[in-house]
Amino acid sequence: MNPFKTRPDETLCYALAILFGGLTGYVEIRSGALLLPVMLLLVFGGLLGLAQPRRAGENALLLGLCIPVAHLLAALVDYPYEVISFHSTFVALIPAFIGAYTGAFIGWLAERREEER
């Protein structure tokens, strides 16, 4: 049985990208650490890339942009957090894209291997 023969709906993947991004943004705001949000972006991006390889870029964009949105929302509601420059939050796009395209590549390799059988 090949789990890659059926893909989840793209709307579900977009919703999951926003949900995962919101969770990562919350963790980043609450912890103020760098490593945990980066790992979450890599893992969540990989899962989304594996689920929808052709939409890996779109899912990574949604996932990565949730970090600046979380900082913007925290600033709007005067939530006390470690303030960093807003434009540096866009660096979160890098691990999101790395994770998404790594997941897409793994999915592509699995499909190729299944076709060879």
Biopython code that builds the backbone (N, CA, C, O; Angstrom):
import numpy as np
from Bio.PDB.StructureBuilder import StructureBuilder

atoms = [
    (1, "MET", "N", (0.837, -1.179, 0.000)),
    (1, "MET", "CA", (0.000, 0.000, 0.000)),
    (1, "MET", "C", (0.878, 1.237, 0.000)),
    (1, "MET", "O", (1.796, 1.353, 0.812)),
    (2, "ASN", "N", (0.603, 2.146, -0.895)),
    (2, "ASN", "CA", (1.379, 3.366, -1.018)),
    (2, "ASN", "C", (0.590, 4.538, -0.457)),
    (2, "ASN", "O", (-0.479, 4.855, -0.978)),
    (3, "PRO", "N", (1.086, 5.195, 0.598)),
    (3, "PRO", "CA", (0.352, 6.330, 1.155)),
    (3, "PRO", "C", (0.422, 7.569, 0.283)),
    (3, "PRO", "O", (-0.271, 8.547, 0.564)),
    (4, "PHE", "N", (1.236, 7.565, -0.769)),
    (4, "PHE", "CA", (1.399, 8.741, -1.601)),
    (4, "PHE", "C", (0.462, 8.753, -2.804)),
    (4, "PHE", "O", (0.490, 9.704, -3.586)),
    (5, "LYS", "N", (-0.370, 7.719, -2.976)),
    (5, "LYS", "CA", (-1.266, 7.686, -4.127)),
    (5, "LYS", "C", (-2.412, 8.676, -3.992)),
    (5, "LYS", "O", (-2.888, 9.214, -4.992)),
    (6, "THR", "N", (-2.848, 8.914, -2.795)),
    (6, "THR", "CA", (-3.900, 9.909, -2.589)),
    (6, "THR", "C", (-3.324, 11.070, -1.788)),
    (6, "THR", "O", (-2.638, 10.871, -0.785)),
    (7, "ARG", "N", (-3.604, 12.247, -2.232)),
    (7, "ARG", "CA", (-3.119, 13.459, -1.578)),
    (7, "ARG", "C", (-4.290, 14.159, -0.902)),
    (7, "ARG", "O", (-5.415, 14.103, -1.398)),
    (8, "PRO", "N", (-4.036, 14.816, 0.225)),
    (8, "PRO", "CA", (-5.111, 15.578, 0.856)),
    (8, "PRO", "C", (-5.504, 16.778, -0.008)),
    (8, "PRO", "O", (-4.736, 17.233, -0.856)),
    (9, "ASP", "N", (-6.685, 17.260, 0.225)),
    (9, "ASP", "CA", (-7.202, 18.404, -0.510)),
    (9, "ASP", "C", (-6.318, 19.620, -0.249)),
    (9, "ASP", "O", (-5.784, 19.776, 0.849)),
    (10, "GLU", "N", (-6.162, 20.487, -1.263)),
    (10, "GLU", "CA", (-5.282, 21.642, -1.092)),
    (10, "GLU", "C", (-5.833, 22.640, -0.084)),
    (10, "GLU", "O", (-5.063, 23.330, 0.585)),
    (11, "THR", "N", (-7.148, 22.727, 0.035)),
    (11, "THR", "CA", (-7.732, 23.619, 1.040)),
    (11, "THR", "C", (-7.374, 23.149, 2.448)),
    (11, "THR", "O", (-7.099, 23.966, 3.328)),
    (12, "LEU", "N", (-7.378, 21.850, 2.657)),
    (12, "LEU", "CA", (-6.977, 21.300, 3.948)),
    (12, "LEU", "C", (-5.513, 21.622, 4.227)),
    (12, "LEU", "O", (-5.157, 21.964, 5.355)),
    (13, "CYS", "N", (-4.670, 21.516, 3.218)),
    (13, "CYS", "CA", (-3.249, 21.822, 3.410)),
    (13, "CYS", "C", (-3.034, 23.305, 3.699)),
    (13, "CYS", "O", (-2.180, 23.654, 4.514)),
    (14, "TYR", "N", (-3.791, 24.181, 3.046)),
    (14, "TYR", "CA", (-3.688, 25.606, 3.351)),
    (14, "TYR", "C", (-4.122, 25.886, 4.787)),
    (14, "TYR", "O", (-3.487, 26.668, 5.494)),
    (15, "ALA", "N", (-5.204, 25.244, 5.208)),
    (15, "ALA", "CA", (-5.678, 25.419, 6.587)),
    (15, "ALA", "C", (-4.657, 24.891, 7.581)),
    (15, "ALA", "O", (-4.424, 25.508, 8.621)),
    (16, "LEU", "N", (-4.043, 23.748, 7.268)),
    (16, "LEU", "CA", (-3.007, 23.205, 8.143)),
    (16, "LEU", "C", (-1.779, 24.110, 8.180)),
    (16, "LEU", "O", (-1.151, 24.259, 9.228)),
    (17, "ALA", "N", (-1.433, 24.714, 7.042)),
    (17, "ALA", "CA", (-0.291, 25.630, 7.012)),
    (17, "ALA", "C", (-0.543, 26.828, 7.917)),
    (17, "ALA", "O", (0.357, 27.264, 8.635)),
    (18, "ILE", "N", (-1.758, 27.361, 7.888)),
    (18, "ILE", "CA", (-2.085, 28.492, 8.752)),
    (18, "ILE", "C", (-2.113, 28.052, 10.212)),
    (18, "ILE", "O", (-1.628, 28.770, 11.086)),
    (19, "LEU", "N", (-2.674, 26.884, 10.479)),
    (19, "LEU", "CA", (-2.718, 26.372, 11.848)),
    (19, "LEU", "C", (-1.305, 26.111, 12.388)),
    (19, "LEU", "O", (-0.974, 26.532, 13.497)),
    (20, "PHE", "N", (-0.480, 25.416, 11.602)),
    (20, "PHE", "CA", (0.895, 25.145, 12.016)),
    (20, "PHE", "C", (1.690, 26.440, 12.172)),
    (20, "PHE", "O", (2.484, 26.579, 13.103)),
    (21, "GLY", "N", (1.476, 27.380, 11.264)),
    (21, "GLY", "CA", (2.167, 28.670, 11.349)),
    (21, "GLY", "C", (1.741, 29.454, 12.580)),
    (21, "GLY", "O", (2.566, 30.082, 13.243)),
    (22, "GLY", "N", (0.452, 29.414, 12.882)),
    (22, "GLY", "CA", (-0.027, 30.089, 14.088)),
    (22, "GLY", "C", (0.566, 29.478, 15.342)),
    (22, "GLY", "O", (0.955, 30.192, 16.267)),
    (23, "LEU", "N", (0.634, 28.166, 15.371)),
    (23, "LEU", "CA", (1.242, 27.477, 16.509)),
    (23, "LEU", "C", (2.725, 27.839, 16.638)),
    (23, "LEU", "O", (3.215, 28.089, 17.739)),
    (24, "THR", "N", (3.421, 27.866, 15.527)),
    (24, "THR", "CA", (4.840, 28.219, 15.542)),
    (24, "THR", "C", (5.032, 29.678, 15.962)),
    (24, "THR", "O", (5.949, 29.992, 16.720)),
    (25, "GLY", "N", (4.172, 30.557, 15.472)),
    (25, "GLY", "CA", (4.241, 31.960, 15.879)),
    (25, "GLY", "C", (3.990, 32.129, 17.365)),
    (25, "GLY", "O", (4.656, 32.927, 18.025)),
    (26, "TYR", "N", (3.038, 31.385, 17.892)),
    (26, "TYR", "CA", (2.747, 31.431, 19.324)),
    (26, "TYR", "C", (3.955, 30.948, 20.131)),
    (26, "TYR", "O", (4.330, 31.561, 21.130)),
    (27, "VAL", "N", (4.551, 29.852, 19.690)),
    (27, "VAL", "CA", (5.731, 29.319, 20.385)),
    (27, "VAL", "C", (6.876, 30.330, 20.315)),
    (27, "VAL", "O", (7.596, 30.516, 21.296)),
    (28, "GLU", "N", (7.047, 30.969, 19.189)),
    (28, "GLU", "CA", (8.135, 31.925, 19.022)),
    (28, "GLU", "C", (7.928, 33.154, 19.911)),
    (28, "GLU", "O", (8.879, 33.648, 20.517)),
    (29, "ILE", "N", (6.704, 33.641, 19.990)),
    (29, "ILE", "CA", (6.402, 34.805, 20.831)),
    (29, "ILE", "C", (6.567, 34.444, 22.312)),
    (29, "ILE", "O", (7.148, 35.209, 23.081)),
    (30, "ARG", "N", (6.062, 33.297, 22.698)),
    (30, "ARG", "CA", (6.108, 32.900, 24.112)),
    (30, "ARG", "C", (7.511, 32.551, 24.581)),
    (30, "ARG", "O", (7.890, 32.900, 25.699)),
    (31, "SER", "N", (8.285, 31.872, 23.753)),
    (31, "SER", "CA", (9.596, 31.403, 24.211)),
    (31, "SER", "C", (10.691, 32.430, 23.973)),
    (31, "SER", "O", (11.612, 32.551, 24.780)),
    (32, "GLY", "N", (10.600, 33.163, 22.883)),
    (32, "GLY", "CA", (11.667, 34.090, 22.543)),
    (32, "GLY", "C", (12.926, 33.388, 22.054)),
    (32, "GLY", "O", (13.925, 34.040, 21.750)),
    (33, "ALA", "N", (12.881, 32.066, 21.977)),
    (33, "ALA", "CA", (14.034, 31.295, 21.516)),
    (33, "ALA", "C", (14.042, 31.251, 19.992)),
    (33, "ALA", "O", (13.064, 31.614, 19.338)),
    (34, "LEU", "N", (15.135, 30.810, 19.457)),
    (34, "LEU", "CA", (15.258, 30.732, 18.008)),
    (34, "LEU", "C", (15.172, 29.309, 17.496)),
    (34, "LEU", "O", (14.584, 29.069, 16.442)),
    (35, "LEU", "N", (15.742, 28.368, 18.213)),
    (35, "LEU", "CA", (15.868, 27.005, 17.701)),
    (35, "LEU", "C", (14.533, 26.274, 17.601)),
    (35, "LEU", "O", (14.276, 25.606, 16.599)),
    (36, "LEU", "N", (13.691, 26.384, 18.602)),
    (36, "LEU", "CA", (12.424, 25.655, 18.591)),
    (36, "LEU", "C", (11.515, 26.083, 17.433)),
    (36, "LEU", "O", (10.990, 25.212, 16.739)),
    (37, "PRO", "N", (11.305, 27.380, 17.195)),
    (37, "PRO", "CA", (10.482, 27.752, 16.037)),
    (37, "PRO", "C", (11.086, 27.311, 14.703)),
    (37, "PRO", "O", (10.353, 26.941, 13.785)),
    (38, "VAL", "N", (12.402, 27.347, 14.591)),
    (38, "VAL", "CA", (13.047, 26.901, 13.354)),
    (38, "VAL", "C", (12.796, 25.412, 13.137)),
    (38, "VAL", "O", (12.488, 24.988, 12.023)),
    (39, "MET", "N", (12.926, 24.630, 14.188)),
    (39, "MET", "CA", (12.662, 23.192, 14.066)),
    (39, "MET", "C", (11.198, 22.936, 13.714)),
    (39, "MET", "O", (10.897, 22.074, 12.888)),
    (40, "LEU", "N", (10.292, 23.682, 14.340)),
    (40, "LEU", "CA", (8.872, 23.515, 14.015)),
    (40, "LEU", "C", (8.595, 23.875, 12.559)),
    (40, "LEU", "O", (7.836, 23.179, 11.884)),
    (41, "LEU", "N", (9.205, 24.955, 12.068)),
    (41, "LEU", "CA", (9.016, 25.333, 10.670)),
    (41, "LEU", "C", (9.557, 24.262, 9.727)),
    (41, "LEU", "O", (8.941, 23.969, 8.702)),
    (42, "LEU", "N", (10.698, 23.681, 10.065)),
    (42, "LEU", "CA", (11.261, 22.614, 9.229)),
    (42, "LEU", "C", (10.356, 21.385, 9.204)),
    (42, "LEU", "O", (10.097, 20.817, 8.143)),
    (43, "VAL", "N", (9.879, 20.979, 10.378)),
    (43, "VAL", "CA", (9.043, 19.773, 10.459)),
    (43, "VAL", "C", (7.688, 20.009, 9.802)),
    (43, "VAL", "O", (7.245, 19.202, 8.984)),
    (44, "PHE", "N", (7.031, 21.104, 10.152)),
    (44, "PHE", "CA", (5.715, 21.382, 9.572)),
    (44, "PHE", "C", (5.813, 21.622, 8.068)),
    (44, "PHE", "O", (4.947, 21.186, 7.309)),
    (45, "GLY", "N", (6.863, 22.313, 7.640)),
    (45, "GLY", "CA", (7.071, 22.507, 6.206)),
    (45, "GLY", "C", (7.300, 21.194, 5.489)),
    (45, "GLY", "O", (6.795, 20.987, 4.385)),
    (46, "GLY", "N", (8.062, 20.302, 6.111)),
    (46, "GLY", "CA", (8.292, 18.985, 5.517)),
    (46, "GLY", "C", (7.013, 18.181, 5.392)),
    (46, "GLY", "O", (6.789, 17.519, 4.379)),
    (47, "LEU", "N", (6.177, 18.235, 6.413)),
    (47, "LEU", "CA", (4.897, 17.512, 6.353)),
    (47, "LEU", "C", (3.999, 18.066, 5.255)),
    (47, "LEU", "O", (3.366, 17.307, 4.521)),
    (48, "LEU", "N", (3.947, 19.381, 5.146)),
    (48, "LEU", "CA", (3.107, 19.990, 4.111)),
    (48, "LEU", "C", (3.675, 19.736, 2.713)),
    (48, "LEU", "O", (2.922, 19.517, 1.765)),
    (49, "GLY", "N", (4.998, 19.767, 2.589)),
    (49, "GLY", "CA", (5.606, 19.463, 1.297)),
    (49, "GLY", "C", (5.397, 18.023, 0.887)),
    (49, "GLY", "O", (5.229, 17.729, -0.296)),
    (50, "LEU", "N", (5.407, 17.129, 1.850)),
    (50, "LEU", "CA", (5.154, 15.720, 1.573)),
    (50, "LEU", "C", (3.692, 15.496, 1.183)),
    (50, "LEU", "O", (3.388, 14.669, 0.324)),
    (51, "ALA", "N", (2.798, 16.242, 1.823)),
    (51, "ALA", "CA", (1.374, 16.079, 1.534)),
    (51, "ALA", "C", (0.993, 16.647, 0.172)),
    (51, "ALA", "O", (0.190, 16.046, -0.541)),
    (52, "GLN", "N", (1.549, 17.785, -0.197)),
    (52, "GLN", "CA", (1.239, 18.443, -1.466)),
    (52, "GLN", "C", (2.530, 18.927, -2.119)),
    (52, "GLN", "O", (2.860, 20.108, -2.006)),
    (53, "PRO", "N", (3.267, 18.053, -2.796)),
    (53, "PRO", "CA", (4.555, 18.470, -3.365)),
    (53, "PRO", "C", (4.446, 19.585, -4.404)),
    (53, "PRO", "O", (5.345, 20.420, -4.508)),
    (54, "ARG", "N", (3.372, 19.608, -5.161)),
    (54, "ARG", "CA", (3.232, 20.635, -6.191)),
    (54, "ARG", "C", (2.879, 21.998, -5.617)),
    (54, "ARG", "O", (2.996, 23.011, -6.306)),
    (55, "ARG", "N", (2.458, 22.029, -4.385)),
    (55, "ARG", "CA", (2.091, 23.277, -3.718)),
    (55, "ARG", "C", (3.034, 23.579, -2.553)),
    (55, "ARG", "O", (2.657, 24.283, -1.616)),
    (56, "ALA", "N", (4.238, 23.058, -2.608)),
    (56, "ALA", "CA", (5.179, 23.223, -1.499)),
    (56, "ALA", "C", (5.523, 24.698, -1.280)),
    (56, "ALA", "O", (5.621, 25.144, -0.136)),
    (57, "GLY", "N", (5.703, 25.441, -2.336)),
    (57, "GLY", "CA", (6.041, 26.849, -2.210)),
    (57, "GLY", "C", (4.926, 27.672, -1.582)),
    (57, "GLY", "O", (5.174, 28.532, -0.737)),
    (58, "GLU", "N", (3.702, 27.399, -2.002)),
    (58, "GLU", "CA", (2.567, 28.136, -1.451)),
    (58, "GLU", "C", (2.391, 27.832, 0.033)),
    (58, "GLU", "O", (2.151, 28.735, 0.834)),
    (59, "ASN", "N", (2.512, 26.558, 0.392)),
    (59, "ASN", "CA", (2.377, 26.175, 1.796)),
    (59, "ASN", "C", (3.513, 26.754, 2.637)),
    (59, "ASN", "O", (3.288, 27.184, 3.768)),
    (60, "ALA", "N", (4.723, 26.766, 2.100)),
    (60, "ALA", "CA", (5.858, 27.338, 2.831)),
    (60, "ALA", "C", (5.681, 28.837, 3.026)),
    (60, "ALA", "O", (6.036, 29.375, 4.075)),
    (61, "LEU", "N", (5.141, 29.506, 2.030)),
    (61, "LEU", "CA", (4.898, 30.939, 2.147)),
    (61, "LEU", "C", (3.879, 31.229, 3.244)),
    (61, "LEU", "O", (4.080, 32.119, 4.070)),
    (62, "LEU", "N", (2.789, 30.474, 3.244)),
    (62, "LEU", "CA", (1.794, 30.647, 4.306)),
    (62, "LEU", "C", (2.387, 30.347, 5.677)),
    (62, "LEU", "O", (2.159, 31.089, 6.633)),
    (63, "LEU", "N", (3.130, 29.281, 5.769)),
    (63, "LEU", "CA", (3.728, 28.867, 7.040)),
    (63, "LEU", "C", (4.731, 29.903, 7.546)),
    (63, "LEU", "O", (4.704, 30.276, 8.719)),
    (64, "GLY", "N", (5.602, 30.359, 6.671)),
    (64, "GLY", "CA", (6.636, 31.305, 7.076)),
    (64, "GLY", "C", (6.119, 32.694, 7.387)),
    (64, "GLY", "O", (6.673, 33.381, 8.245)),
    (65, "LEU", "N", (5.063, 33.121, 6.703)),
    (65, "LEU", "CA", (4.522, 34.458, 6.957)),
    (65, "LEU", "C", (3.723, 34.540, 8.246)),
    (65, "LEU", "O", (3.368, 35.636, 8.681)),
    (66, "CYS", "N", (3.439, 33.419, 8.856)),
    (66, "CYS", "CA", (2.716, 33.449, 10.134)),
    (66, "CYS", "C", (3.584, 33.997, 11.258)),
    (66, "CYS", "O", (3.045, 34.497, 12.245)),
    (67, "ILE", "N", (4.890, 33.922, 11.147)),
    (67, "ILE", "CA", (5.777, 34.471, 12.178)),
    (67, "ILE", "C", (5.696, 36.002, 12.201)),
    (67, "ILE", "O", (5.491, 36.572, 13.273)),
    (68, "PRO", "N", (5.849, 36.695, 11.052)),
    (68, "PRO", "CA", (5.670, 38.152, 11.104)),
    (68, "PRO", "C", (4.254, 38.559, 11.522)),
    (68, "PRO", "O", (4.076, 39.559, 12.217)),
    (69, "VAL", "N", (3.257, 37.794, 11.105)),
    (69, "VAL", "CA", (1.881, 38.103, 11.503)),
    (69, "VAL", "C", (1.722, 37.952, 13.012)),
    (69, "VAL", "O", (1.041, 38.760, 13.643)),
    (70, "ALA", "N", (2.340, 36.929, 13.599)),
    (70, "ALA", "CA", (2.268, 36.743, 15.053)),
    (70, "ALA", "C", (2.928, 37.916, 15.773)),
    (70, "ALA", "O", (2.411, 38.387, 16.786)),
    (71, "HIS", "N", (4.052, 38.389, 15.268)),
    (71, "HIS", "CA", (4.706, 39.542, 15.881)),
    (71, "HIS", "C", (3.860, 40.801, 15.725)),
    (71, "HIS", "O", (3.784, 41.621, 16.640)),
    (72, "LEU", "N", (3.234, 40.951, 14.582)),
    (72, "LEU", "CA", (2.364, 42.107, 14.359)),
    (72, "LEU", "C", (1.166, 42.077, 15.302)),
    (72, "LEU", "O", (0.814, 43.099, 15.891)),
    (73, "LEU", "N", (0.544, 40.919, 15.446)),
    (73, "LEU", "CA", (-0.596, 40.799, 16.360)),
    (73, "LEU", "C", (-0.179, 41.014, 17.809)),
    (73, "LEU", "O", (-0.911, 41.636, 18.579)),
    (74, "ALA", "N", (0.990, 40.505, 18.187)),
    (74, "ALA", "CA", (1.470, 40.705, 19.557)),
    (74, "ALA", "C", (1.728, 42.190, 19.826)),
    (74, "ALA", "O", (1.462, 42.679, 20.924)),
    (75, "ALA", "N", (2.240, 42.894, 18.837)),
    (75, "ALA", "CA", (2.474, 44.332, 19.007)),
    (75, "ALA", "C", (1.159, 45.101, 19.067)),
    (75, "ALA", "O", (1.037, 46.075, 19.810)),
    (76, "LEU", "N", (0.177, 44.663, 18.284)),
    (76, "LEU", "CA", (-1.115, 45.361, 18.268)),
    (76, "LEU", "C", (-1.874, 45.228, 19.581)),
    (76, "LEU", "O", (-2.584, 46.151, 19.980)),
    (77, "VAL", "N", (-1.734, 44.099, 20.254)),
    (77, "VAL", "CA", (-2.464, 43.901, 21.514)),
    (77, "VAL", "C", (-1.579, 44.182, 22.724)),
    (77, "VAL", "O", (-1.961, 43.875, 23.854)),
    (78, "ASP", "N", (-0.403, 44.761, 22.500)),
    (78, "ASP", "CA", (0.542, 45.104, 23.567)),
    (78, "ASP", "C", (0.920, 43.914, 24.431)),
    (78, "ASP", "O", (1.011, 44.021, 25.654)),
    (79, "TYR", "N", (1.138, 42.786, 23.783)),
    (79, "TYR", "CA", (1.582, 41.596, 24.504)),
    (79, "TYR", "C", (3.063, 41.757, 24.822)),
    (79, "TYR", "O", (3.847, 42.088, 23.932)),
    (80, "PRO", "N", (3.464, 41.530, 26.073)),
    (80, "PRO", "CA", (4.887, 41.694, 26.414)),
    (80, "PRO", "C", (5.725, 40.536, 25.868)),
    (80, "PRO", "O", (5.551, 39.387, 26.275)),
    (81, "TYR", "N", (6.608, 40.841, 24.972)),
    (81, "TYR", "CA", (7.496, 39.836, 24.383)),
    (81, "TYR", "C", (8.805, 40.513, 24.013)),
    (81, "TYR", "O", (8.907, 41.740, 23.996)),
    (82, "GLU", "N", (9.789, 39.701, 23.720)),
    (82, "GLU", "CA", (11.093, 40.234, 23.338)),
    (82, "GLU", "C", (10.989, 40.841, 21.942)),
    (82, "GLU", "O", (10.819, 40.129, 20.952)),
    (83, "VAL", "N", (11.091, 42.145, 21.881)),
    (83, "VAL", "CA", (10.898, 42.847, 20.617)),
    (83, "VAL", "C", (12.159, 42.736, 19.769)),
    (83, "VAL", "O", (13.262, 43.059, 20.209)),
    (84, "ILE", "N", (11.960, 42.272, 18.546)),
    (84, "ILE", "CA", (13.037, 42.274, 17.557)),
    (84, "ILE", "C", (12.548, 43.084, 16.374)),
    (84, "ILE", "O", (11.358, 43.386, 16.280)),
    (85, "SER", "N", (13.428, 43.433, 15.490)),
    (85, "SER", "CA", (13.005, 44.235, 14.351)),
    (85, "SER", "C", (12.031, 43.419, 13.493)),
    (85, "SER", "O", (12.236, 42.230, 13.250)),
    (86, "PHE", "N", (10.986, 44.083, 13.052)),
    (86, "PHE", "CA", (9.921, 43.393, 12.334)),
    (86, "PHE", "C", (10.413, 42.768, 11.036)),
    (86, "PHE", "O", (10.003, 41.660, 10.689)),
    (87, "HIS", "N", (11.274, 43.454, 10.327)),
    (87, "HIS", "CA", (11.730, 42.907, 9.040)),
    (87, "HIS", "C", (12.595, 41.663, 9.212)),
    (87, "HIS", "O", (12.714, 40.869, 8.279)),
    (88, "SER", "N", (13.202, 41.475, 10.384)),
    (88, "SER", "CA", (14.007, 40.260, 10.589)),
    (88, "SER", "C", (13.139, 39.024, 10.818)),
    (88, "SER", "O", (13.648, 37.904, 10.766)),
    (89, "THR", "N", (11.838, 39.202, 11.071)),
    (89, "THR", "CA", (10.962, 38.041, 11.236)),
    (89, "THR", "C", (10.718, 37.325, 9.913)),
    (89, "THR", "O", (10.297, 36.168, 9.900)),
    (90, "PHE", "N", (10.976, 38.000, 8.810)),
    (90, "PHE", "CA", (10.782, 37.371, 7.499)),
    (90, "PHE", "C", (11.840, 36.313, 7.205)),
    (90, "PHE", "O", (11.717, 35.570, 6.230)),
    (91, "VAL", "N", (12.872, 36.238, 8.033)),
    (91, "VAL", "CA", (13.883, 35.183, 7.903)),
    (91, "VAL", "C", (13.237, 33.821, 8.133)),
    (91, "VAL", "O", (13.786, 32.801, 7.717)),
    (92, "ALA", "N", (12.081, 33.790, 8.788)),
    (92, "ALA", "CA", (11.370, 32.530, 9.032)),
    (92, "ALA", "C", (10.954, 31.850, 7.734)),
    (92, "ALA", "O", (10.646, 30.658, 7.732)),
    (93, "LEU", "N", (10.941, 32.584, 6.645)),
    (93, "LEU", "CA", (10.602, 31.971, 5.359)),
    (93, "LEU", "C", (11.652, 30.947, 4.936)),
    (93, "LEU", "O", (11.330, 29.979, 4.248)),
    (94, "ILE", "N", (12.894, 31.153, 5.339)),
    (94, "ILE", "CA", (13.974, 30.256, 4.902)),
    (94, "ILE", "C", (13.766, 28.825, 5.407)),
    (94, "ILE", "O", (13.742, 27.905, 4.588)),
    (95, "PRO", "N", (13.614, 28.592, 6.724)),
    (95, "PRO", "CA", (13.391, 27.197, 7.144)),
    (95, "PRO", "C", (12.059, 26.631, 6.663)),
    (95, "PRO", "O", (11.943, 25.422, 6.467)),
    (96, "ALA", "N", (11.059, 27.479, 6.472)),
    (96, "ALA", "CA", (9.777, 26.986, 5.963)),
    (96, "ALA", "C", (9.936, 26.448, 4.543)),
    (96, "ALA", "O", (9.404, 25.387, 4.218)),
    (97, "PHE", "N", (10.664, 27.176, 3.698)),
    (97, "PHE", "CA", (10.887, 26.718, 2.328)),
    (97, "PHE", "C", (11.812, 25.507, 2.279)),
    (97, "PHE", "O", (11.599, 24.594, 1.481)),
    (98, "ILE", "N", (12.831, 25.495, 3.124)),
    (98, "ILE", "CA", (13.736, 24.333, 3.158)),
    (98, "ILE", "C", (12.958, 23.081, 3.555)),
    (98, "ILE", "O", (13.098, 22.033, 2.925)),
    (99, "GLY", "N", (12.142, 23.190, 4.594)),
    (99, "GLY", "CA", (11.352, 22.043, 5.031)),
    (99, "GLY", "C", (10.351, 21.590, 3.986)),
    (99, "GLY", "O", (10.207, 20.394, 3.736)),
    (100, "ALA", "N", (9.659, 22.542, 3.375)),
    (100, "ALA", "CA", (8.625, 22.187, 2.394)),
    (100, "ALA", "C", (9.221, 21.502, 1.171)),
    (100, "ALA", "O", (8.688, 20.499, 0.697)),
    (101, "TYR", "N", (10.315, 22.035, 0.665)),
    (101, "TYR", "CA", (10.894, 21.428, -0.528)),
    (101, "TYR", "C", (11.645, 20.133, -0.212)),
    (101, "TYR", "O", (11.790, 19.277, -1.085)),
    (102, "THR", "N", (12.121, 19.982, 1.015)),
    (102, "THR", "CA", (12.694, 18.700, 1.416)),
    (102, "THR", "C", (11.598, 17.635, 1.474)),
    (102, "THR", "O", (11.789, 16.515, 1.000)),
    (103, "GLY", "N", (10.460, 17.986, 2.052)),
    (103, "GLY", "CA", (9.328, 17.059, 2.081)),
    (103, "GLY", "C", (8.838, 16.715, 0.683)),
    (103, "GLY", "O", (8.515, 15.562, 0.400)),
    (104, "ALA", "N", (8.782, 17.719, -0.193)),
    (104, "ALA", "CA", (8.362, 17.467, -1.573)),
    (104, "ALA", "C", (9.351, 16.550, -2.287)),
    (104, "ALA", "O", (8.946, 15.681, -3.060)),
    (105, "PHE", "N", (10.642, 16.738, -2.034)),
    (105, "PHE", "CA", (11.653, 15.888, -2.656)),
    (105, "PHE", "C", (11.546, 14.453, -2.157)),
    (105, "PHE", "O", (11.674, 13.512, -2.941)),
    (106, "ILE", "N", (11.315, 14.280, -0.866)),
    (106, "ILE", "CA", (11.143, 12.933, -0.312)),
    (106, "ILE", "C", (9.914, 12.263, -0.919)),
    (106, "ILE", "O", (9.952, 11.081, -1.258)),
    (107, "GLY", "N", (8.826, 13.017, -1.055)),
    (107, "GLY", "CA", (7.626, 12.474, -1.697)),
    (107, "GLY", "C", (7.876, 12.098, -3.143)),
    (107, "GLY", "O", (7.377, 11.076, -3.614)),
    (108, "TRP", "N", (8.642, 12.910, -3.851)),
    (108, "TRP", "CA", (8.960, 12.624, -5.241)),
    (108, "TRP", "C", (9.807, 11.352, -5.343)),
    (108, "TRP", "O", (9.586, 10.518, -6.221)),
    (109, "LEU", "N", (10.785, 11.214, -4.431)),
    (109, "LEU", "CA", (11.605, 10.001, -4.436)),
    (109, "LEU", "C", (10.765, 8.759, -4.143)),
    (109, "LEU", "O", (10.966, 7.713, -4.760)),
    (110, "ALA", "N", (9.840, 8.869, -3.217)),
    (110, "ALA", "CA", (8.987, 7.723, -2.880)),
    (110, "ALA", "C", (8.093, 7.349, -4.052)),
    (110, "ALA", "O", (7.867, 6.166, -4.309)),
    (111, "GLU", "N", (7.583, 8.347, -4.764)),
    (111, "GLU", "CA", (6.754, 8.049, -5.937)),
    (111, "GLU", "C", (7.570, 7.376, -7.027)),
    (111, "GLU", "O", (7.101, 6.428, -7.658)),
    (112, "ARG", "N", (8.787, 7.857, -7.253)),
    (112, "ARG", "CA", (9.651, 7.263, -8.279)),
    (112, "ARG", "C", (9.991, 5.822, -7.927)),
    (112, "ARG", "O", (10.012, 4.949, -8.794)),
    (113, "ARG", "N", (10.257, 5.584, -6.650)),
    (113, "ARG", "CA", (10.583, 4.230, -6.206)),
    (113, "ARG", "C", (9.400, 3.299, -6.389)),
    (113, "ARG", "O", (9.566, 2.135, -6.756)),
    (114, "GLU", "N", (8.201, 3.814, -6.132)),
    (114, "GLU", "CA", (6.996, 3.006, -6.286)),
    (114, "GLU", "C", (6.730, 2.705, -7.759)),
    (114, "GLU", "O", (6.266, 1.617, -8.101)),
    (115, "GLU", "N", (7.025, 3.667, -8.625)),
    (115, "GLU", "CA", (6.830, 3.455, -10.068)),
    (115, "GLU", "C", (7.789, 2.405, -10.623)),
    (115, "GLU", "O", (7.446, 1.680, -11.556)),
    (116, "GLU", "N", (8.980, 2.323, -10.055)),
    (116, "GLU", "CA", (9.975, 1.363, -10.534)),
    (116, "GLU", "C", (9.636, -0.065, -10.180)),
    (116, "GLU", "O", (10.138, -1.001, -10.801)),
    (117, "ARG", "N", (8.789, -0.236, -9.187)),
    (117, "ARG", "CA", (8.424, -1.608, -8.790)),
    (117, "ARG", "C", (7.500, -2.246, -9.760)),
    (117, "ARG", "O", (7.101, -3.395, -9.569)),
]
sb = StructureBuilder()
sb.init_structure("model")
sb.init_model(0)
sb.init_chain("A")
sb.init_seg("    ")
for serial, (resi, resn, name, xyz) in enumerate(atoms, 1):
    if name == "N":
        sb.init_residue(resn, " ", resi, " ")
    sb.init_atom(name, np.array(xyz, "f"), 0.0, 1.0, " ", f" {name:<3s}", serial, name[0])
structure = sb.get_structure()
